[in-house]
Amino acid sequence: MPSAVIFRGVKTQDARSLPAKAQEALRLRVVKAVRDGLTQTEAARLFGVARGTVNGWMDLWAQQGSRALRARRRGRPPKPRLALEKVQTTVQLILSRYPDQLRLPFTLWTREAVQQLLARRFGLEVSVWTVGRYLRTWGLTRRSRCDGLMNKARLPCGNGWRRNTQPFGSKRTRDTLTSSS
């Protein structure tokens, strides 16, 4: 629900709280009204926006046409912070090594261990929450248990992470567990 502002006893809607398409329609209506003869001040008052905003829209329209007034994606642009090569290296390290083999102060992989790996290896400081999102995106899930077979040597259950592509209880995994016992 859009927020509203009370101004001199009259309730007006704040245009910033409108959906992107509604904002685009408002910009186009304001520009059309000014082109049809209203002053920018009158249009601002009529449509409930600041006069400077109307002036900016008119400048944009004069320079680039109605394309400049279109709705665009809002917010921070999505930009991966890790290049593909770094992602591949990280996933390979997680799947093939234990953290202590990489001189990290952990025996099994945790989000904190991956966080430290990224910081040491690539100088990338990210939150534990972000590491969790990365791991999900990379198709890695935490093993919740190892059917009681985890021993002090960390065998036969691996380093605590697995790919989502092969379920933990599959025949191949069970054969590996039973043959190494």
Beta strands, then each sheet from edge to edge (+ up, - down):
strand 1: 4-7
strand 2: 10-13
strand 3: 140-142
strand 4: 161-163
sheet 1: 1+ 2-
sheet 2: 3+ 4-
end
